[in-house]
Amino acid sequence: MKFSVERDVLADAVSWTARSLSQRPPSPVLSGILITAGDSVVSLAGFDYEISAHLEIAAEVADQGKILVSGKLLAEICRSLPQSMVTIETESSKVTVTCGRSRFHLATMPVADYPDLPVLPEIAGTVDGAAFSEAVSQVIVAASKDDTLPILTGVKMEIEDDLITFLATDRYRLAMREVHWKPTTPGISTSALVKAKTLSEVAKTLGGAGELRVALGESSDLIGFESGSRRTTSLLVDGDYPKIRSLFPENTPIHATVRTHELVEAVRRVAVVAERNTPVRLTFTDSQLALDAGTGEDAQAEEAIEAQLDGEDITVAFNPAYLSEGLNAFSSDFVRFSFTTAPKPAMMTAQKALDGNDEDDYRYLVMPVRLPN
């Protein structure tokens, strides 16, 4: 096998494929990237029995063939190469990577031991990549990072006709975001539980390339995403996701609107003195939001910013990390808090203007910290 390709093209392709490789592969061959040189096209693939990645790049192919090499090592080599054409060719059981005056020799692994890549399920529809990426970034902040509860490390994708609803929770906060898409079958009704990490990678690496195709078979335990010449598949998370939609309150008598970036900065400052597991308190009054953190003889911080309140005064306290992560997920100029009572979860939604209506395509629900009477 022998082919040549631009350094940046190869480095980008290898880096993207290597993202799918497990840090602790169940088999040594699964630490490798499978490179196949065909007629003017080179394909790269990675697989760890859970996630697969496959892409194709144009190249000058002198000799066709197939090799399996260490993905991590090849990615590091490609990043270090000078700006020039890269030639990769096999010599017996070795692979030689040549770029300018640089030359590397890598051992190969047995291609015959590499498992077959999963087949991409049937394309279920297409979604705007930018809208998909924004939705995923807003929702995954609420997904659990505790692997002892694998179901909560996933994001539930509920699909009803032309609407995809993303749902995530770690038991202390919930996030929900709706995105319109174009299903191939009108009236489709299905759902999938996808690892938050997988969705995050797809959003970062495929979401910026325009239209994103979503592949989801009715009888398959796989979900796939495809954009351009790149595609990735992932096993779905097995289990029954909790029914969290009903936890979002329908009637909230108290509403407060605050400028988003002012509140983000205020929370960041007062949280400096909040020791571990101590909350940031928010007191909403007619035209002001007062924030404070710290207690007793320890360090304390206070700050006040402008706010608009509709309803009675209310004081609530939140875990500063949960509050900050929720606020940072909003791209709107204003964020609206909706309360039933102080001990009940608070719902945050986007609002374009101080006196405008809220937009509930993204909702973030966070549990308050109980304050002493």
Secondary structure, 3 states (H helix, E strand, C coil): CEEEEEHHHHHHHHHHHHCCCCCCCCCHHHHEEEEEECCCEEEEEEECCCEEEEEEEECEEEECEEEEEEHHHHHHHHHHCCCCEEEEEEECCEEEEEECCEEEEEECCCHHHCCCCCCCCCEEEEEEHHHHHHHHHHHHHHCCCCCCCHHHHEEEEEEECCEEEEEEECCCEEEEEEEECEECCCCCEEEEEEEHHHHHHHHHHCHHHCEEEEEECCCCCEEEEEECCEEEEEECCCCCCCCCHHHCCCCCCEEEEEEHHHHHHHHHHHHHHCCCCCCEEEEECCCEEEEEECCCCCCCEEEEEEEEEECCCEEEEECHHHHHHHHHCCCCCEEEEEECCCCCCEEEEEECCCCCCEEEEEEEEECCCCCCC
